[in-house]
Amino acid sequence: MNRDNFRSDEEFDFVLWLEEAREHGLISEWTYEPRSFKLFDKQTYLETVQLKTKTKPVERHLHAEAHYTPDFAITLTKHGLVLLFDVFKASYLTIPIYLRAMNVPQIWIDVKGSFDPHQNDTKNFSMVRKVMYNKHGIWVAKVIPFFKKKGKGKESVAKGLFAETFAPECLRWLKNRKVPTLNSCGTACCGVADFVRGDA
């Protein structure tokens, strides 16, 4: 798997998480950029244009079609649904109950970075997510893999998917150390085996 095949470091880190989740029976499959959804149709308006001897209605462009492609679609196993229910609760519970009864359906994911200085991406995604649910009945889960946030006082608190579940093993250790040493992600997050056993 090559980091260059993904649009951001965060997406690649999430793929590492997905692979470990699949190896430990939490998800059955995942797909990158699975499909596009239409958010809005093309819109035009009519303008009456004066010609030499008559008027003519002319169609003018207002805006183009708008589409959205979620970053990932994942399918949880029944075991994964139990262990990851709190993480993907809104996405799962907004799926019609008859679909939930047939199998464990897909969860759609949008991966974000932890830093958006102008909050533009966050605002855009918030609107897209509402349209996706309104038009397609899909609540897209927002995933930030890992970040640290200042807590009360000076202490940093680990946040994000890895802190809630587990961090991929290769992201938990400092590189090029003679003695294996956990990095800040490794000390804040457990590994997948501990998470599955409930030792986290």
Order of alpha helices (4+ residues) and beta strands (2+ residues): alpha-beta-beta-beta-beta-beta-beta-alpha-alpha-alpha-beta-alpha-beta-beta-beta-alpha-alpha-alpha
